[in-house]
Amino acid sequence: YYLDLEFYHIDKWLHFGYSPWEITHYFFSSSYATLFINTLYNAWFFLMWGMILYFILYRKNDHLRNRFFITFMSSWTLLGNIMAIVLSSAGPAFMHYFEGVTLYSDLIARLKQQSTYLVSLELPPVWALGTQEMLLEKYINSENGIGIGISAMSSMHVTIAVLMALCGYELNKKLGYALWMYAFFIQVGSVHLAWHYAIDGYIGAICVIILWYFVDWLLKRIAPQPTTS
């Protein structure tokens, strides 16, 4: 059973009767803005792996290193797997297939129009559209593999972006501010590009922040930090 319609109505309620994508496309209305947001969204994969590699090599603060990896793995287990099953939803790009409704047809049409315009200028298309078509086709054909599932709740893009911002702030405040701005655009992109309901990102952000501070408390209980006199 998919909860897409429920999340659609929650999104409208949280945003005063508007769908979040209507808000993002109002403020970021041009095709160039959509391409920029899609580029940031795709860059998430490389930033995530960059931070993983950084903390594999990082030895200055074992507490922070362990805090990152435990929160990272807990997030994928609890939010990316268990929550994704318990609160099963497909997302705006796929709602029409699972729910038989076209509530996001205007958004998809707008993205296709922008993609066509970008291609006409010999610029990259809106990559999200091609990826979404590929994922739906593989789902329909019951194909399995890493990274080809369809699941909206919670948004792991937002979850991990917020985790990177939390870690980045601990490393360097300026880096932290930059990563918090990046996390904001990942949240925007998640609805702007029809991947998620806004609540998917909100829940992911709240949960990973709770995990971040819980892991900090737990590590201090298990291995108390040495005190200086």
Secondary structure, DSSP 8 states (H G I E B T S, - for coil): ---HHHHHHHHHHHTTTS-HHHHHHHHS-SHHHHHHHHHHHHHHHHHHHHHHHHHHH--S-HHHHHHHHHHHHHHHHIIIIIIHHHT----GGGHHHHH---TTHHHHHHHHHHHHHHHHTT----HHHHHHHHHHHHHHTT---TT-----SS-HHHHHHHHHHHHHHHH-HHHHHHHHHHHHHHHHHHHHTTS--HHHHHHHHHHHHHHHHHHHHHHHHHS------
